[in-house]
């Protein structure tokens, strides 16, 4: 996914211009959607269309699902096509479809939608770029407000794009991009992403070698949330195989993240 996202962002905001016939074919028909288990018939039609390689038919089905409002998955899938598909690309529509998913209550796909929104705002793909809004959305993909299900790729993108103090309009003394990046990488590590575990450990070693000022804050915050008072214990605890242990780790890390960032903005 990361490679795909990189290509999509680098390509720039190329908007597709569908024909009038195509526009008509893509009109949502919410009345045609029926509930099916925890999804709906339009969403299932979209999945089948994608499997046979018909992106346009898939988009029409997902749009209908989104408009029907029976579940949020259609909005997410439509937003993803608008973002990733070169011939159907429309970052503005992707933003519109992803926003209710990110802002909604579905903990499974919410973080993924927030990641896409973070990229859109960081690059200014659907309006003016905003480091603050990008940081907010990427943070939600990695440090969610509710049950801590995450998008590890979102954590990596967040770690690589922590704004400076000026962009966040806070004092240098209280804003530590290296510390925030370390927390994001450690959280991503818990999503079975060993490369992020290694990056977090390397960042911590570099901070020690440079006597980075954020280390003392990390030790203090780690102790406050139950990480035995050692900053390195944060990433060492990220690889828990047991589900409950992993979720406990994530809840602690969310608290650390808020201790590190809540004074901003």
N, C-alpha and C positions, 0 to 999 in steps of 0.2 A: 504493500500500500504506500509506503513512504516514497518509493521510486516513482510510482504513478502520480502521487501528489506533486512531487518535485517537477515532473514534466508538465503537469497541468498548470501549475502556477507560472512556470517559466514561459509557457506559451503566451501568456497575456490574455486580456479580456477580449477574445474573439467571439463576437456574438453571431449565432446562427440566425438566418433570415428565412424561416419556413415559408412555403407557398401558401396561398389562401386555402387550397384544398387540404394541405397538411395541417394547417391551423384548425380547420373544421374537424378533421379526423381526430385531433388531439383534445377537442372540447370535452371536459369532464362530464360524465353522465352518472351523477351520484345515485339516481334512482335504480341503476342497474346493479348496484353493489349490494350484496347480501352478507350478513355475518356468517363466518365460518370459523368455528372454534374461537381462538383469540385474534384472528385476522379477519379478512373479508374476501369475497370472491374476486373483486377487482385486483387486489394485491396478488392473489394467486395467479390470475391471468397475466399480470406483469412479470412474475417469476418465470412462468412458462415461456413468455415472449423473449425474455432475456436468454433463456437456455437455448432457444432456437436462433439466437443472434439478431432478433428484430428489436433494436433499441427504440425505434419510434413507436411501435405498438406497445412496448413495455412502458414507455413514458406516458402514453395515453391512458393505460390502465392504472398506473400509479397516480396520475393526476386525478382520475375518477375516484380512486380510493381515498386520496387526500381530501377531496371535496366532500365525500360522503361523511367523513368525520367519525367513522365507526372505530377506527384505531389510527395510530400516528405513523405506522410503518410506511404507508404509501407516500406521505409527505417527505420522509427521509429518503426513500428510494428515488423519488422524482428529483429531489434536490441533488442527489449524488450524480444522476445522469446529467443534469444541467451543468454540474461542475466538471465532470470527467470526460464526457463524450464530446469529441471535437466537432462533430457535425451538428450537435444539438446544444452546444454550450451557450449558457446565458447565466452569468454569475449573479445578476440581479434576481432572477427567478430562483436560483439555488439558495440565495440568502433568504428569500421570502419563505421557501419551503422548509429550510433548516431551522429557522427561528422558533416556530412553535414546538419543534421537537426538542431543541436545546432547552427552551423555557418550560417544557412540560414535565410530567411526573414519571415518564418511563425511564427507569435507571439503566436499562439495557442498551438503548440506542441514543439516549440523550447525550452522553459524553462524545460520541462520534459526530453528532451534528454540531456540537459546540466546537469541535476541532475544525470542521470545515468553515464555520463562521469566523473562527480566529484567523485562519489563513486569508479569508476574504477581506477582513478588516485590516490585517497586517499589510497586505499588498495593495489595498485600495482597489480591489477588483470590481466593486459595485458601489463606487462613491469614493469619498475622501478616505485616505488611509488614516488609521487611528491606532497608535501604539497602546493606548489605555484600553480601548475596547477589545483589541486583539488579545491583550494580556488577560482581560476578564474572561473572554470566551475560552481561550486555551487553558486557563486555570480551571474552568469548570469541566473541561475534558479530562483533567488529571486529578483534580481535587474537588470532586462533586459535593454538592450541598447535602444530598441525602445518603442513601446506602452507597458505600464506596465501590461501585463498579466503574472501571476506568477505561480509557483508550490509551494504551501504552505509547502508541505513536504520537498521540497528542502531548503526552508528557515529554517526549523527545523534542518535539517542535517547540514546546514551551521552554525547555532548558536552553535551546539554541537561540531563543529570541526574547530573553528577559530584557525589558527596556531599562535604560539608565534612569537615574534619579530625576534628571531634568524632564524626561518624557513623562514620568509619572507624577511630576510636580511635588516631589518630596525632598527632604534634606538628605544629602549624601551620608550623613551620620546614621540614618535609620534605614537606609535602603541598601541592601547587599545582594546584587545580582548573582554573585557566585554562590551564595548560600541558597538562594531560591532555585538556581539551576541544580544544585546538589540534591535538594529535596525532590525536585521534579524527576531527576534521573533515578533516584532511589525508589520513587513511586512507580515509575515505568519498569524498573527491575522486577517489581512484584507481579508484573503482567507476563511473566515467563519470557523476558527479554534479556538474556545474559549479556549482550553487548552494552546495555544500559547499566547493568550492575558494574561492569568493568569501567565504564566511563565515570560513574559516581565515585568508585574507589580511586581512580586516577585523579579526579578533581580534588578529592579529600587529601591525597598525598601531596598534590601541588600546593594546596592551601597551607599544609603544615610546613613545607619547604620555604614558602614565602611569608610565613607567620601572618597569614591573612586575618584581618580583624573579625571576620564573621565566625571564626571557629569558637570563640568564647560564647557568642550568642547561641550557636548551635548546641554547645554543651549544656547551657542553661535551659534551652527549650526542650532538649532531649530528656533531661531530668524531670522537667515539668509534666511531660506526658507519659513517663514510665519506661524510657529507654536506658535505664541504668546510668544515666548521666554521661554517657560517652557518645560523642558525635559519630564515630565510626560504627557504633552499634545500630545506627539507623539503617544503613545499607546492608549490614550483616544480617539484619532481621527480615530483609525483604524477600528472601527466597523460601519462606515457609511453604511447605507442600500442603499442609492441612488447610482446608478452606476457612475454618473459623479463625485459625491463627493468622492467616493472610488478611482476612477482613479486619481483625483487631489491629494488625500492623497498619493497615491503611487508615483506619480511624485515628490512630495516634498521629500518623503523618499529616492527615488533614488538619489536625489541631496545631501541629508545628507550623504548617504553612500559614495558617491564620495568625499565629503569633508573629510570624516573620513579615506579614504583609498587610494586616488589617489597619495599620495606621496610614496606609497609602490611599490616595484618592480623596 
